[in-house]
Amino acid sequence: MLKRDGFSHEREVRVGVIAPQPNGSSVFKVKIDPNSIFEEITFDPRLIEFERKERIRDFEELGFTGTFGESNLYQSVILDIRVRVEGT
């Protein structure tokens, strides 16, 4: 499980599970207290505002009390290029 350099600052644990589920589901559910694990949830800045608000509401309904931020890894770069044309 490789990690891109831009995410190397994250302290995370990745878990891979291969186990048959009794009900045949491909979903492996684990009960956790999100506040004991996560300090902040960071969103992609390309999200539309209503999507961001929806996700914040969903996390708060699940009991998350930490902060919400915006990633700077996907910021649009706006270049200001000025061209000087000789003779004009």
ChimeraX commands (.cxc) that place a marker at each C-alpha (Angstrom):
marker #1 position 0.00,0.00,0.00 radius 0.5
marker #1 position 1.98,2.92,-1.31 radius 0.5
marker #1 position 1.44,6.55,-0.38 radius 0.5
marker #1 position 2.02,9.59,-2.61 radius 0.5
marker #1 position 4.67,12.06,-1.40 radius 0.5
marker #1 position 2.07,14.79,-0.96 radius 0.5
marker #1 position 0.41,12.69,1.74 radius 0.5
marker #1 position 3.57,11.53,3.52 radius 0.5
marker #1 position 2.95,13.93,6.44 radius 0.5
marker #1 position -0.18,12.00,7.44 radius 0.5
marker #1 position 0.17,9.65,10.36 radius 0.5
marker #1 position -2.04,6.79,9.40 radius 0.5
marker #1 position -2.46,3.09,9.66 radius 0.5
marker #1 position -3.71,1.13,6.68 radius 0.5
marker #1 position -5.34,-2.19,7.33 radius 0.5
marker #1 position -6.01,-4.90,4.80 radius 0.5
marker #1 position -8.52,-7.56,5.78 radius 0.5
marker #1 position -9.21,-10.79,3.95 radius 0.5
marker #1 position -11.97,-12.60,5.77 radius 0.5
marker #1 position -15.23,-14.17,4.70 radius 0.5
marker #1 position -18.26,-12.30,5.97 radius 0.5
marker #1 position -21.05,-14.42,7.45 radius 0.5
marker #1 position -23.71,-12.66,5.38 radius 0.5
marker #1 position -21.68,-12.66,2.14 radius 0.5
marker #1 position -21.26,-8.87,2.23 radius 0.5
marker #1 position -18.06,-7.27,0.94 radius 0.5
marker #1 position -18.33,-4.60,3.66 radius 0.5
marker #1 position -16.31,-5.09,6.84 radius 0.5
marker #1 position -17.80,-2.90,9.60 radius 0.5
marker #1 position -15.81,-1.82,12.63 radius 0.5
marker #1 position -17.24,0.25,15.49 radius 0.5
marker #1 position -14.96,3.14,16.44 radius 0.5
marker #1 position -15.12,6.41,18.33 radius 0.5
marker #1 position -14.09,8.89,15.61 radius 0.5
marker #1 position -13.04,11.48,18.20 radius 0.5
marker #1 position -10.45,9.12,19.69 radius 0.5
marker #1 position -8.87,8.59,16.27 radius 0.5
marker #1 position -9.32,11.75,14.19 radius 0.5
marker #1 position -8.41,15.34,15.05 radius 0.5
marker #1 position -9.53,16.85,11.76 radius 0.5
marker #1 position -11.36,15.87,8.61 radius 0.5
marker #1 position -9.93,17.52,5.51 radius 0.5
marker #1 position -11.96,17.99,2.35 radius 0.5
marker #1 position -10.97,18.35,-1.28 radius 0.5
marker #1 position -11.36,22.07,-2.12 radius 0.5
marker #1 position -12.98,21.13,-5.44 radius 0.5
marker #1 position -16.12,20.00,-3.60 radius 0.5
marker #1 position -19.19,22.08,-4.32 radius 0.5
marker #1 position -20.23,24.01,-1.19 radius 0.5
marker #1 position -23.45,22.03,-0.64 radius 0.5
marker #1 position -21.46,18.75,-0.83 radius 0.5
marker #1 position -19.03,20.01,1.79 radius 0.5
marker #1 position -21.89,21.09,4.09 radius 0.5
marker #1 position -23.64,17.74,3.56 radius 0.5
marker #1 position -20.52,15.82,4.52 radius 0.5
marker #1 position -19.87,17.98,7.57 radius 0.5
marker #1 position -23.47,17.36,8.68 radius 0.5
marker #1 position -23.05,13.60,8.13 radius 0.5
marker #1 position -19.83,13.47,10.19 radius 0.5
marker #1 position -21.38,15.54,12.98 radius 0.5
marker #1 position -24.41,13.21,13.04 radius 0.5
marker #1 position -21.98,10.32,13.46 radius 0.5
marker #1 position -20.61,12.09,16.55 radius 0.5
marker #1 position -17.47,13.75,15.20 radius 0.5
marker #1 position -16.61,16.88,17.22 radius 0.5
marker #1 position -13.22,17.72,15.71 radius 0.5
marker #1 position -12.43,20.40,13.15 radius 0.5
marker #1 position -13.01,20.44,9.41 radius 0.5
marker #1 position -10.43,21.78,6.99 radius 0.5
marker #1 position -9.62,22.04,3.32 radius 0.5
marker #1 position -6.69,20.32,1.63 radius 0.5
marker #1 position -4.14,22.45,-0.19 radius 0.5
marker #1 position -2.99,19.51,-2.33 radius 0.5
marker #1 position -5.57,20.19,-5.03 radius 0.5
marker #1 position -5.60,23.97,-5.17 radius 0.5
marker #1 position -6.05,25.42,-8.62 radius 0.5
marker #1 position -3.01,27.34,-9.70 radius 0.5
marker #1 position -3.76,30.70,-11.27 radius 0.5
marker #1 position -0.83,32.06,-13.22 radius 0.5
marker #1 position -0.45,35.76,-13.94 radius 0.5
marker #1 position 1.66,35.87,-17.08 radius 0.5
marker #1 position 2.51,39.22,-18.56 radius 0.5
marker #1 position 3.94,39.39,-22.04 radius 0.5
marker #1 position 5.70,42.46,-23.30 radius 0.5
marker #1 position 5.63,42.77,-27.07 radius 0.5
marker #1 position 8.47,44.83,-28.52 radius 0.5
marker #1 position 7.35,47.74,-30.70 radius 0.5
marker #1 position 3.82,48.14,-29.28 radius 0.5
marker link #1:1,2 radius 0.2
marker link #1:2,3 radius 0.2
marker link #1:3,4 radius 0.2
marker link #1:4,5 radius 0.2
marker link #1:5,6 radius 0.2
marker link #1:6,7 radius 0.2
marker link #1:7,8 radius 0.2
marker link #1:8,9 radius 0.2
marker link #1:9,10 radius 0.2
marker link #1:10,11 radius 0.2
marker link #1:11,12 radius 0.2
marker link #1:12,13 radius 0.2
marker link #1:13,14 radius 0.2
marker link #1:14,15 radius 0.2
marker link #1:15,16 radius 0.2
marker link #1:16,17 radius 0.2
marker link #1:17,18 radius 0.2
marker link #1:18,19 radius 0.2
marker link #1:19,20 radius 0.2
marker link #1:20,21 radius 0.2
marker link #1:21,22 radius 0.2
marker link #1:22,23 radius 0.2
marker link #1:23,24 radius 0.2
marker link #1:24,25 radius 0.2
marker link #1:25,26 radius 0.2
marker link #1:26,27 radius 0.2
marker link #1:27,28 radius 0.2
marker link #1:28,29 radius 0.2
marker link #1:29,30 radius 0.2
marker link #1:30,31 radius 0.2
marker link #1:31,32 radius 0.2
marker link #1:32,33 radius 0.2
marker link #1:33,34 radius 0.2
marker link #1:34,35 radius 0.2
marker link #1:35,36 radius 0.2
marker link #1:36,37 radius 0.2
marker link #1:37,38 radius 0.2
marker link #1:38,39 radius 0.2
marker link #1:39,40 radius 0.2
marker link #1:40,41 radius 0.2
marker link #1:41,42 radius 0.2
marker link #1:42,43 radius 0.2
marker link #1:43,44 radius 0.2
marker link #1:44,45 radius 0.2
marker link #1:45,46 radius 0.2
marker link #1:46,47 radius 0.2
marker link #1:47,48 radius 0.2
marker link #1:48,49 radius 0.2
marker link #1:49,50 radius 0.2
marker link #1:50,51 radius 0.2
marker link #1:51,52 radius 0.2
marker link #1:52,53 radius 0.2
marker link #1:53,54 radius 0.2
marker link #1:54,55 radius 0.2
marker link #1:55,56 radius 0.2
marker link #1:56,57 radius 0.2
marker link #1:57,58 radius 0.2
marker link #1:58,59 radius 0.2
marker link #1:59,60 radius 0.2
marker link #1:60,61 radius 0.2
marker link #1:61,62 radius 0.2
marker link #1:62,63 radius 0.2
marker link #1:63,64 radius 0.2
marker link #1:64,65 radius 0.2
marker link #1:65,66 radius 0.2
marker link #1:66,67 radius 0.2
marker link #1:67,68 radius 0.2
marker link #1:68,69 radius 0.2
marker link #1:69,70 radius 0.2
marker link #1:70,71 radius 0.2
marker link #1:71,72 radius 0.2
marker link #1:72,73 radius 0.2
marker link #1:73,74 radius 0.2
marker link #1:74,75 radius 0.2
marker link #1:75,76 radius 0.2
marker link #1:76,77 radius 0.2
marker link #1:77,78 radius 0.2
marker link #1:78,79 radius 0.2
marker link #1:79,80 radius 0.2
marker link #1:80,81 radius 0.2
marker link #1:81,82 radius 0.2
marker link #1:82,83 radius 0.2
marker link #1:83,84 radius 0.2
marker link #1:84,85 radius 0.2
marker link #1:85,86 radius 0.2
marker link #1:86,87 radius 0.2
marker link #1:87,88 radius 0.2
view
